[in-house]
């Protein structure tokens, strides 16, 4: 029988932004709001999606400049574009 590559249901997600930290930040920035039950996971997912978009845009910038390596300038230009799109 082959070994399964699925993750156990009981495996816990290691959080980069613990719930207590997020609650404290929300309380300082916007005291009238509160963090819902799975809000910490949504914040983590949002960060992962941002990093994914940043990687795609940086790769696109490097290809447009005919550069084989993604450097700091490509990432900074991509971050400006992504943040501008997310505000508007």
C-alpha positions as CSV (number, residue, x, y, z in Angstrom):
1,X,0.0,0.0,0.0
2,X,1.4,3.4,-1.0
3,X,2.0,6.2,1.5
4,X,-0.5,9.0,1.4
5,X,0.7,12.6,0.7
6,X,-2.3,14.2,2.5
7,X,-1.9,16.1,5.7
8,X,-3.6,14.7,8.8
9,X,-6.7,16.5,10.0
10,X,-5.2,17.0,13.4
11,X,-2.0,18.7,12.1
12,X,-2.0,22.3,13.3
13,X,-1.1,25.2,11.1
14,X,2.0,27.1,12.3
15,X,0.9,30.7,12.4
16,X,3.2,33.5,11.4
17,X,0.8,36.0,12.8
18,X,-0.6,34.6,16.1
19,X,-4.2,35.5,16.9
20,X,-3.2,37.5,20.0
21,X,-0.9,39.7,18.0
22,X,-3.7,40.4,15.4
23,X,-6.2,41.2,18.1
24,X,-3.8,43.7,19.7
25,X,-3.1,45.4,16.4
26,X,-6.9,45.6,15.6
27,X,-7.6,47.0,19.0
28,X,-4.9,49.7,18.6
29,X,-5.8,50.7,15.0
30,X,-9.5,50.2,14.9
31,X,-11.0,49.7,18.3
32,X,-14.6,49.5,17.0
33,X,-13.7,46.3,15.0
34,X,-13.1,42.8,16.3
35,X,-11.5,39.7,14.9
36,X,-13.9,37.0,13.9
37,X,-13.4,33.3,14.6
38,X,-11.2,32.4,11.6
39,X,-9.9,35.9,10.9
40,X,-6.3,35.0,11.6
41,X,-6.4,32.4,8.8
42,X,-7.9,35.0,6.4
43,X,-5.0,37.4,7.2
44,X,-2.5,34.6,6.6
45,X,-4.2,33.7,3.3
46,X,-4.2,37.4,2.3
47,X,-0.5,37.6,2.9
48,X,0.2,34.5,0.8
49,X,-1.9,35.8,-2.0
50,X,0.0,39.1,-1.9
51,X,3.4,37.3,-2.1
52,X,2.1,35.2,-5.0
53,X,1.0,38.3,-6.9
54,X,4.3,40.0,-6.1
55,X,6.3,37.0,-7.5
56,X,4.3,36.9,-10.7
57,X,4.6,40.6,-11.3
58,X,8.3,40.6,-10.5
59,X,8.9,37.7,-12.9
60,X,6.9,39.7,-15.6
61,X,9.1,42.8,-15.0
62,X,12.3,40.7,-15.3
63,X,11.1,39.2,-18.5
64,X,10.2,42.6,-20.0
65,X,13.7,43.8,-19.2
66,X,15.2,40.6,-20.7
67,X,16.9,39.9,-17.4
68,X,17.4,36.3,-16.2
69,X,17.4,37.2,-12.5
70,X,14.7,38.9,-10.5
71,X,16.5,41.8,-8.7
72,X,15.4,44.4,-6.1
73,X,14.2,46.9,-8.7
74,X,11.8,44.4,-10.3
75,X,10.3,43.6,-6.9
76,X,9.9,47.3,-5.9
77,X,8.3,48.1,-9.2
78,X,5.9,45.1,-8.8
79,X,5.0,46.1,-5.2
80,X,4.1,49.7,-6.4
81,X,1.8,48.3,-9.1
82,X,0.1,45.8,-6.8
83,X,-0.5,48.3,-4.0
84,X,-1.8,50.8,-6.5
85,X,-4.3,48.2,-7.9
86,X,-5.4,47.1,-4.4
87,X,-6.3,50.7,-3.4
88,X,-8.3,51.5,-6.4
